[in-house]
């Protein structure tokens, strides 16, 4: 799809699910091969989250602090890190991502769902065939800046579809 979608109730692909579901406010935008999901937790109550799908998941944690909890990603040790603001995580397609937390601060995170076979990615890159490894709570300046630009495009009423799609290609290159 090349249109920006701002309907929060209709997403065509799985997204990170929250329990209880009313703990978070979401803003979803969709372009060719990429979907963003900006989530703001609106209650300081314990919650759980879970995701597993055929798309890669890049997580940009802008504000994330918990008094208690854990994060699990297939292939990595369990993490009980308490403060992980300004960190990225990457969950390759098919891997399970889940966890729970008792938040210290109201979490603000953006999820980037990346179609490994996205139509904008040059097949010569072999992005779809690449066996990515999961990564939890890391920082990469270039990837962070690209993710921030994509998030800004998703939130902008004057979004530029072509620019957002170009950024999604840049993100794929940075992940490689």
N, CA, C and O of each residue as an XYZ file, in Angstrom:
704
protein
N       0.833     -1.176      0.000
C       0.000      0.000      0.000
C       0.872      1.231      0.000
O       1.899      1.264      0.678
N       0.489      2.223     -0.734
C       1.290      3.424     -0.770
C       0.568      4.598     -0.138
O       1.047      5.730     -0.209
N      -0.561      4.350      0.471
C      -1.291      5.422      1.111
C      -1.017      5.395      2.601
O      -0.810      4.335      3.192
N      -1.019      6.562      3.192
C      -0.853      6.672      4.628
C      -2.162      6.270      5.281
O      -3.222      6.785      4.927
N      -2.092      5.366      6.219
C      -3.285      4.928      6.928
C      -3.222      5.477      8.345
O      -2.230      5.287      9.049
N      -4.278      6.153      8.754
C      -4.311      6.652     10.126
C      -5.471      6.055     10.898
O      -5.746      6.488     12.017
N      -6.160      5.072     10.333
C      -7.240      4.396     11.027
C      -6.622      3.423     12.021
O      -5.969      2.457     11.629
N      -6.830      3.680     13.297
C      -6.182      2.875     14.324
C      -6.861      1.530     14.539
O      -6.286      0.661     15.194
N      -8.055      1.331     14.015
C      -8.764      0.091     14.269
C      -8.557     -0.938     13.173
O      -8.816     -2.122     13.390
N      -8.099     -0.524     12.006
C      -7.951     -1.461     10.906
C      -6.505     -1.547     10.467
O      -6.009     -0.662      9.770
N      -5.832     -2.599     10.869
C      -4.489     -2.859     10.379
C      -4.538     -4.186      9.668
O      -5.151     -5.133     10.160
N      -3.906     -4.270      8.525
C      -3.977     -5.479      7.730
C      -2.977     -6.524      8.188
O      -3.104     -7.690      7.812
N      -2.002     -6.153      8.975
C      -0.977     -7.084      9.427
C      -0.899     -7.062     10.939
O      -1.290     -6.079     11.568
N      -0.397     -8.142     11.533
C      -0.276     -8.181     12.987
C       0.664     -7.091     13.511
O       1.644     -6.723     12.865
N       0.339     -6.604     14.670
C       1.165     -5.614     15.354
C       1.450     -6.127     16.763
O       0.865     -7.122     17.192
N       2.342     -5.456     17.480
C       2.599     -5.802     18.867
C       1.293     -5.629     19.632
O       0.671     -4.567     19.596
N       0.894     -6.678     20.314
C      -0.353     -6.655     21.087
C      -0.047     -6.334     22.543
O       0.958     -6.781     23.095
N      -0.928     -5.553     23.151
C      -0.784     -5.181     24.560
C      -1.920     -5.763     25.380
O      -3.047     -5.889     24.900
N      -1.612     -6.119     26.628
C      -2.628     -6.566     27.569
C      -2.385     -5.843     28.888
O      -1.314     -5.991     29.476
N      -3.334     -5.082     29.357
C      -4.645     -4.837     28.764
C      -4.524     -3.935     27.526
O      -3.628     -3.094     27.459
N      -5.425     -4.108     26.548
C      -5.312     -3.358     25.293
C      -5.515     -1.849     25.440
O      -5.026     -1.080     24.613
N      -6.225     -1.420     26.476
C      -6.487      0.016     26.644
C      -5.353      0.753     27.356
O      -5.500      1.925     27.703
N      -4.239      0.083     27.574
C      -3.089      0.695     28.241
C      -2.347      1.650     27.322
O      -1.586      2.499     27.786
N      -2.567      1.512     26.005
C      -1.765      2.265     25.036
C      -2.626      2.995     24.013
O      -3.714      2.555     23.641
N      -2.088      4.130     23.578
C      -2.665      4.894     22.470
C      -1.717      4.692     21.293
O      -0.499      4.769     21.448
N      -2.292      4.430     20.098
C      -1.478      4.082     18.933
C      -1.765      5.025     17.774
O      -2.859      5.571     17.628
N      -0.723      5.192     16.952
C      -0.855      5.901     15.670
C      -0.114      5.059     14.637
O       1.105      4.898     14.708
N      -0.873      4.522     13.671
C      -0.312      3.606     12.676
C      -0.296      4.272     11.312
O      -1.270      4.906     10.905
N       0.822      4.123     10.609
C       0.944      4.612      9.228
C       1.546      3.492      8.388
O       2.395      2.737      8.863
N       1.100      3.387      7.132
C       1.543      2.307      6.261
C       1.988      2.845      4.914
O       1.313      3.674      4.303
N       3.143      2.357      4.461
C       3.655      2.639      3.125
C       4.005      1.322      2.463
O       3.797      0.264      3.056
N       4.530      1.361      1.250
C       4.958      0.145      0.555
C       6.050     -0.560      1.346
O       7.170     -0.060      1.450
N       5.723     -1.722      1.903
C       6.730     -2.537      2.565
C       7.076     -2.145      3.985
O       7.916     -2.793      4.608
N       6.449     -1.093      4.522
C       6.790     -0.631      5.866
C       5.547     -0.096      6.561
O       4.716      0.580      5.954
N       5.441     -0.413      7.845
C       4.361      0.123      8.667
C       4.986      0.648      9.947
O       5.847     -0.006     10.534
N       4.556      1.827     10.383
C       5.004      2.360     11.666
C       3.837      2.305     12.638
O       2.674      2.404     12.247
N       4.167      2.145     13.899
C       3.163      2.060     14.959
C       3.753      2.800     16.158
O       4.550      2.242     16.911
N       3.356      4.051     16.325
C       3.838      4.842     17.449
C       2.888      4.612     18.618
O       1.682      4.836     18.516
N       3.461      4.159     19.727
C       2.670      3.754     20.882
C       3.062      4.593     22.088
O       4.242      4.777     22.385
N       2.047      5.095     22.770
C       2.261      5.796     24.034
C       1.432      5.096     25.089
O       0.209      5.011     24.979
N       2.113      4.590     26.122
C       1.406      3.984     27.245
C       0.794      5.136     28.040
O       1.474      6.114     28.351
N      -0.492      5.014     28.365
C      -1.209      6.135     28.978
C      -1.581      5.903     30.442
O      -2.192      6.766     31.073
N      -1.209      4.730     30.987
C      -1.484      4.433     32.394
C      -0.250      3.808     33.020
O       0.411      2.972     32.403
N       0.063      4.215     34.254
C       1.190      3.607     34.966
C       0.708      2.354     35.692
O       0.652      2.295     36.920
N       0.365      1.360     34.883
C      -0.095      0.076     35.394
C       0.705     -1.026     34.705
O       1.189     -0.832     33.590
N       0.848     -2.173     35.353
C       1.553     -3.272     34.700
C       0.876     -3.664     33.385
O      -0.348     -3.609     33.263
N       1.695     -4.059     32.404
C       1.161     -4.513     31.124
C       2.103     -5.535     30.513
O       3.270     -5.644     30.891
N       1.568     -6.273     29.564
C       2.342     -7.275     28.830
C       2.251     -6.951     27.344
O       1.353     -6.232     26.906
N       3.197     -7.494     26.574
C       3.204     -7.272     25.134
C       3.739     -8.515     24.445
O       4.486     -9.302     25.027
N       3.329     -8.676     23.160
C       3.721     -9.875     22.431
C       3.621     -9.626     20.930
O       2.746     -8.898     20.462
N       4.552    -10.256     20.174
C       4.550    -10.142     18.719
C       5.290    -11.325     18.107
O       6.340    -11.742     18.595
N       4.726    -11.848     17.041
C       5.422    -12.819     16.204
C       4.723    -12.785     14.852
O       3.513    -12.998     14.769
N       5.479    -12.519     13.798
C       4.883    -12.422     12.470
C       5.950    -12.623     11.410
O       7.116    -12.884     11.706
N       5.519    -12.494     10.180
C       6.423    -12.710      9.049
C       7.161    -11.440      8.644
O       7.850    -11.420      7.625
N       7.019    -10.381      9.439
C       7.743     -9.139      9.163
C       8.813     -8.921     10.228
O       8.656     -9.325     11.380
N       9.901     -8.274      9.820
C      10.924     -7.865     10.780
C      10.332     -6.744     11.630
O       9.452     -6.009     11.182
N      10.821     -6.627     12.849
C      10.361     -5.592     13.765
C      11.565     -4.832     14.300
O      12.424     -5.402     14.974
N      11.619     -3.538     13.992
C      12.615     -2.651     14.588
C      11.882     -1.816     15.631
O      10.833     -1.237     15.348
N      12.434     -1.759     16.827
C      11.800     -1.054     17.937
C      12.673      0.126     18.335
O      13.862     -0.029     18.612
N      12.066      1.304     18.358
C      12.755      2.524     18.765
C      12.128      2.987     20.084
O      11.020      3.524     20.093
N      12.839      2.778     21.194
C      12.342      3.159     22.517
C      12.795      4.582     22.829
O      13.966      4.817     23.127
N      11.877      5.511     22.761
C      12.235      6.888     23.100
C      12.247      7.090     24.610
O      13.155      7.714     25.160
N      11.218      6.549     25.274
C      11.170      6.622     26.740
C      10.714      5.256     27.231
O       9.614      4.808     26.910
N      11.559      4.604     28.006
C      11.235      3.269     28.504
C      11.970      3.030     29.816
O      13.185      2.832     29.840
N      11.216      3.053     30.893
C      11.766      2.795     32.224
C      10.772      1.935     32.980
O       9.570      2.200     32.979
N      11.291      0.901     33.625
C      10.403      0.030     34.390
C      10.996     -0.280     35.753
O      12.211     -0.376     35.919
N      10.102     -0.435     36.723
C      10.526     -0.845     38.060
C      10.767     -2.342     38.109
O      11.621     -2.826     38.851
N       9.996     -3.071     37.302
C      10.118     -4.519     37.259
C       9.645     -4.979     35.881
O       8.864     -4.294     35.221
N      10.123     -6.135     35.461
C       9.678     -6.682     34.194
C      10.794     -7.389     33.466
O      11.930     -7.455     33.936
N      10.444     -7.923     32.293
C      11.428     -8.615     31.482
C      11.027     -8.533     30.019
O       9.855     -8.365     29.681
N      12.033     -8.656     29.162
C      11.826     -8.680     27.719
C      12.467     -9.948     27.189
O      13.591    -10.291     27.555
N      11.738    -10.643     26.320
C      12.227    -11.889     25.740
C      12.159    -11.805     24.223
O      11.163    -11.368     23.648
N      13.254    -12.237     23.588
C      13.311    -12.357     22.137
C      13.941    -13.711     21.846
O      14.992    -14.052     22.390
N      13.270    -14.495     20.963
C      13.835    -15.794     20.580
C      15.302    -15.631     20.201
O      15.652    -14.751     19.414
N      16.155    -16.479     20.763
C      17.566    -16.482     20.411
C      18.430    -15.606     21.296
O      19.648    -15.575     21.123
N      17.834    -14.896     22.238
C      18.600    -14.020     23.138
C      18.269    -14.334     24.593
O      17.186    -14.838     24.890
N      19.202    -14.038     25.504
C      18.881    -14.208     26.921
C      17.797    -13.213     27.347
O      17.679    -12.131     26.773
N      17.039    -13.573     28.316
C      16.002    -12.725     28.904
C      16.656    -11.459     29.471
O      17.732    -11.527     30.065
N      16.007    -10.310     29.288
C      16.550     -9.058     29.819
C      15.600     -8.478     30.859
O      14.385     -8.432     30.665
N      16.189     -8.035     31.972
C      15.419     -7.351     33.009
C      15.910     -5.905     33.166
O      15.720     -5.290     34.216
N      16.536     -5.376     32.126
C      17.030     -4.009     32.147
C      15.906     -3.057     32.571
O      14.776     -3.164     32.094
N      16.233     -2.130     33.468
C      15.213     -1.217     33.991
C      15.078      0.059     33.171
O      13.972      0.586     33.046
N      16.160      0.567     32.615
C      16.119      1.825     31.871
C      16.684      1.586     30.479
O      17.868      1.283     30.331
N      15.844      1.720     29.461
C      16.307      1.504     28.095
C      15.755      2.554     27.136
O      15.424      2.260     25.988
N      15.665      3.776     27.635
C      15.305      4.900     26.769
C      16.421      5.106     25.753
O      17.593      4.861     26.040
N      16.046      5.556     24.577
C      16.982      5.826     23.473
C      17.751      4.570     23.061
O      18.938      4.628     22.743
N      17.055      3.445     23.073
C      17.642      2.179     22.630
C      16.802      1.619     21.488
O      15.612      1.910     21.364
N      17.446      0.815     20.667
C      16.803      0.111     19.569
C      16.828     -1.380     19.872
O      17.696     -1.858     20.602
N      15.883     -2.103     19.314
C      15.890     -3.563     19.344
C      15.451     -4.029     17.966
O      14.691     -3.344     17.282
N      15.931     -5.193     17.564
C      15.570     -5.732     16.265
C      15.144     -7.186     16.433
O      15.883     -8.007     16.976
N      13.931     -7.488     15.954
C      13.368     -8.828     16.034
C      13.162     -9.319     14.602
O      12.269     -8.832     13.908
N      13.979    -10.281     14.149
C      13.804    -10.776     12.782
C      12.451    -11.466     12.586
O      11.861    -11.977     13.538
N      11.981    -11.472     11.370
C      10.722    -12.127     11.026
C      10.710    -13.556     11.568
O      11.712    -14.267     11.487
N       9.574    -13.967     12.118
C       9.425    -15.318     12.633
C       9.875    -15.512     14.066
O       9.595    -16.554     14.658
N      10.567    -14.539     14.642
C      11.018    -14.643     16.028
C       9.923    -14.114     16.963
O       9.170    -13.208     16.605
N       9.851    -14.683     18.139
C       8.897    -14.258     19.160
C       9.498    -13.104     19.960
O      10.666    -13.143     20.347
N       8.692    -12.089     20.200
C       9.050    -10.946     21.046
C       7.944    -10.808     22.071
O       6.771    -10.708     21.710
N       8.303    -10.802     23.348
C       7.277    -10.670     24.380
C       7.904    -10.129     25.652
O       9.124    -10.033     25.779
N       7.044     -9.782     26.581
C       7.523     -9.314     27.864
C       6.405     -8.721     28.688
O       5.235     -8.736     28.303
N       6.796     -8.204     29.818
C       5.855     -7.517     30.697
C       6.639     -6.480     31.470
O       7.862     -6.559     31.587
N       5.918     -5.511     31.994
C       6.600     -4.532     32.824
C       5.646     -3.799     33.746
O       4.450     -3.655     33.495
N       6.250     -3.351     34.820
C       5.603     -2.432     35.749
C       6.323     -1.106     35.495
O       7.430     -0.899     35.993
N       5.703     -0.205     34.723
C       6.425      0.988     34.270
C       6.749      1.990     35.382
O       5.950      2.240     36.285
N       7.936      2.541     35.276
C       8.361      3.633     36.152
C       7.937      4.963     35.533
O       7.587      5.915     36.232
N       7.979      5.000     34.194
C       7.566      6.178     33.419
C       6.652      5.688     32.302
O       6.689      4.514     31.933
N       5.844      6.577     31.772
C       4.955      6.204     30.677
C       5.778      5.974     29.414
O       6.429      6.886     28.906
N       5.737      4.767     28.928
C       6.546      4.323     27.793
C       6.102      5.005     26.502
O       4.909      5.173     26.249
N       7.091      5.394     25.689
C       6.831      5.910     24.332
C       7.792      5.181     23.402
O       9.011      5.278     23.539
N       7.209      4.445     22.446
C       7.996      3.589     21.562
C       7.386      3.620     20.168
O       6.178      3.805     20.015
N       8.224      3.439     19.157
C       7.728      3.297     17.794
C       8.212      1.961     17.262
O       9.392      1.620     17.344
N       7.260      1.215     16.713
C       7.553     -0.069     16.084
C       7.573      0.133     14.577
O       6.705      0.805     14.020
N       8.562     -0.449     13.925
C       8.666     -0.420     12.467
C       8.559     -1.857     11.984
O       9.437     -2.679     12.246
N       7.488     -2.148     11.285
C       7.253     -3.486     10.741
C       7.736     -3.464      9.298
O       7.217     -2.715      8.470
N       8.726     -4.283      9.005
C       9.393     -4.246      7.700
C       9.125     -5.546      6.950
O       9.468     -6.630      7.422
N       8.517     -5.427      5.795
C       8.249     -6.584      4.951
C       9.571     -7.008      4.311
O      10.141     -6.242      3.533
N      10.078     -8.214      4.617
C      11.356     -8.645      4.048
C      11.344     -8.687      2.521
O      12.391     -8.578      1.883
N      10.170     -8.842      1.948
C      10.045     -8.902      0.488
C       9.406     -7.629     -0.049
O       8.757     -7.635     -1.095
N       9.602     -6.535      0.689
C       9.006     -5.258      0.309
C       9.317     -4.868     -1.121
O      10.421     -5.109     -1.609
N       8.353     -4.270     -1.793
C       8.506     -3.945     -3.215
C       9.551     -2.873     -3.513
O       9.985     -2.743     -4.657
N       9.958     -2.110     -2.515
C      10.918     -1.033     -2.753
C      12.369     -1.482     -2.614
O      13.287     -0.769     -3.021
N      12.572     -2.660     -2.041
C      13.931     -3.130     -1.775
C      14.455     -3.878     -2.997
O      13.822     -4.816     -3.481
N      15.596     -3.463     -3.482
C      16.223     -4.074     -4.660
C      16.494     -5.554     -4.392
O      17.185     -5.886     -3.429
N      15.960     -6.448     -5.227
C      16.187     -7.888     -5.025
C      17.666     -8.274     -5.013
O      18.034     -9.287     -4.418
N      18.520     -7.472     -5.667
C      19.957     -7.767     -5.681
C      20.594     -7.648     -4.292
O      21.688     -8.166     -4.065
N      19.922     -6.976     -3.374
C      20.436     -6.861     -2.003
C      20.255     -8.156     -1.221
O      20.935     -8.369     -0.218
N      19.350     -9.022     -1.664
C      19.044    -10.285     -0.991
C      18.565    -10.058      0.444
O      18.844    -10.856      1.339
N      17.840     -8.954      0.645
C      17.310     -8.608      1.970
C      16.405     -9.726      2.490
O      16.494    -10.111      3.656
N      15.535    -10.244      1.618
C      14.586    -11.284      2.033
C      15.289    -12.584      2.414
O      14.774    -13.347      3.231
N      16.455    -12.842      1.834
C      17.174    -14.090      2.116
C      18.163    -13.955      3.277
O      18.695    -14.954      3.760
N      18.405    -12.740      3.716
C      19.370    -12.515      4.790
C      18.839    -13.083      6.104
O      17.694    -12.834      6.481
N      19.674    -13.840      6.787
C      19.303    -14.374      8.100
C      19.794    -13.406      9.172
O      20.934    -13.475      9.631
N      18.907    -12.518      9.547
C      19.239    -11.518     10.555
C      19.262    -12.148     11.938
O      18.536    -13.102     12.216
N      20.101    -11.604     12.791
C      20.162    -12.039     14.178
C      19.405    -11.018     15.029
O      19.454     -9.818     14.756
N      18.706    -11.496     16.059
C      18.007    -10.557     16.936
C      18.997     -9.730     17.742
O      20.091    -10.187     18.070
N      18.596     -8.520     18.050
C      19.423     -7.623     18.870
C      18.505     -6.917     19.857
O      17.411     -6.485     19.494
N      18.942     -6.803     21.086
C      18.120     -6.213     22.128
C      18.866     -5.064     22.794
O      19.999     -5.223     23.250
N      18.223     -3.921     22.843
C      18.709     -2.736     23.549
C      20.111     -2.309     23.111
O      21.065     -2.380     23.885
N      20.216     -1.868     21.870
C      21.467     -1.359     21.322
C      21.233      0.055     20.808
O      20.097      0.528     20.771
N      22.308      0.727     20.414
C      22.168      2.059     19.827
C      23.046      2.155     18.592
O      24.215      1.772     18.602
N      22.450      2.677     17.529
C      23.157      2.958     16.285
C      22.660      4.326     15.821
O      21.482      4.479     15.498
N      23.535      5.306     15.785
C      23.152      6.692     15.498
C      22.444      6.831     14.147
O      21.399      7.477     14.064
N      22.999      6.234     13.094
C      22.400      6.364     11.762
C      21.014      5.727     11.706
O      20.078      6.310     11.160
N      20.889      4.543     12.267
C      19.604      3.859     12.275
C      18.585      4.640     13.112
O      17.421      4.749     12.725
N      19.012      5.177     14.242
C      18.131      5.984     15.095
C      17.617      7.204     14.322
O      16.423      7.503     14.350
N      18.520      7.903     13.638
C      18.119      9.107     12.903
C      17.153      8.784     11.764
O      16.209      9.536     11.524
N      17.382      7.675     11.062
C      16.461      7.268      9.998
C      15.100      6.911     10.588
O      14.065      7.303     10.050
N      15.102      6.171     11.688
C      13.848      5.802     12.348
C      13.101      7.051     12.819
O      11.878      7.121     12.697
N      13.818      8.026     13.350
C      13.180      9.270     13.814
C      12.536     10.009     12.641
O      11.430     10.533     12.773
N      13.214     10.053     11.504
C      12.657     10.722     10.323
C      11.393     10.009      9.837
O      10.421     10.658      9.451
N      11.408      8.681      9.856
C      10.221      7.924      9.457
C       9.068      8.154     10.426
O       7.920      8.313     10.008
N       9.371      8.170     11.696
C       8.338      8.435     12.706
C       7.742      9.816     12.476
O       6.524      9.980     12.540
N       8.582     10.810     12.209
C       8.099     12.168     11.954
C       7.195     12.212     10.722
O       6.187     12.919     10.715
N       7.551     11.462      9.686
C       6.717     11.399      8.479
C       5.357     10.789      8.806
O       4.331     11.251      8.308
N       5.350      9.767      9.627
C       4.096      9.103      9.983
C       3.166     10.031     10.752
O       1.946      9.959     10.597
N       3.730     10.892     11.571
C       2.915     11.788     12.391
C       2.527     13.077     11.671
O       1.629     13.791     12.116
N       3.190     13.371     10.579
C       2.963     14.630      9.880
C       1.691     14.582      9.035
O       1.492     13.638      8.270
N       0.828     15.592      9.169
C      -0.351     15.639      8.294
C       0.037     15.928      6.843
O      -0.723     15.632      5.922
N       1.212     16.502      6.648
C       1.716     16.810      5.307
C       2.758     15.786      4.870
O       3.735     16.136      4.207
N       2.553     14.526      5.238
C       3.541     13.494      4.949
C       3.867     13.442      3.458
O       3.038     13.741      2.598
N       5.099     13.053      3.195
C       5.558     12.900      1.821
C       5.800     11.412      1.604
O       6.816     10.877      2.047
N       4.873     10.741      0.925
C       4.932      9.304      0.719
C       6.255      8.875      0.095
O       6.864      7.901      0.538
N       6.701      9.594     -0.928
C       7.939      9.205     -1.618
C       9.149      9.318     -0.699
O      10.033      8.462     -0.722
N       9.187     10.365      0.100
C      10.287     10.533      1.045
C      10.266      9.405      2.090
O      11.310      8.837      2.411
N       9.090      9.089      2.612
C       8.973      8.013      3.595
C       9.408      6.678      2.994
O      10.102      5.900      3.649
N       9.012      6.412      1.769
C       9.408      5.161      1.130
C      10.912      5.125      0.862
O      11.536      4.069      0.966
N      11.494      6.272      0.520
C      12.950      6.332      0.343
C      13.648      6.056      1.679
O      14.652      5.344      1.724
N      13.117      6.617      2.753
C      13.686      6.356      4.078
C      13.582      4.880      4.454
O      14.476      4.342      5.106
N      12.490      4.220      4.044
C      12.357      2.800      4.358
C      13.418      1.978      3.626
O      13.884      0.967      4.153
N      13.804      2.395      2.427
C      14.886      1.724      1.693
C      16.212      1.962      2.417
O      17.023      1.045      2.549
N      16.431      3.184      2.883
C      17.641      3.503      3.657
C      17.694      2.639      4.927
O      18.749      2.120      5.291
N      16.546      2.495      5.589
C      16.507      1.674      6.804
C      16.904      0.229      6.481
O      17.665     -0.380      7.232
N      16.409     -0.312      5.399
C      16.767     -1.678      5.000
C      18.279     -1.791      4.779
O      18.896     -2.768      5.202
N      18.872     -0.800      4.122
C      20.320     -0.819      3.903
C      21.063     -0.767      5.238
O      22.049     -1.480      5.424
N      20.599      0.070      6.165
C      21.264      0.179      7.453
C      21.162     -1.108      8.262
O      22.083     -1.458      9.000
N      20.044     -1.811      8.123
C      19.900     -3.082      8.827
C      20.822     -4.153      8.255
O      21.289     -5.032      8.979
N      21.079     -4.073      6.960
C      22.006     -5.032      6.335
C      23.416     -4.799      6.838
O      24.341     -5.503      6.432
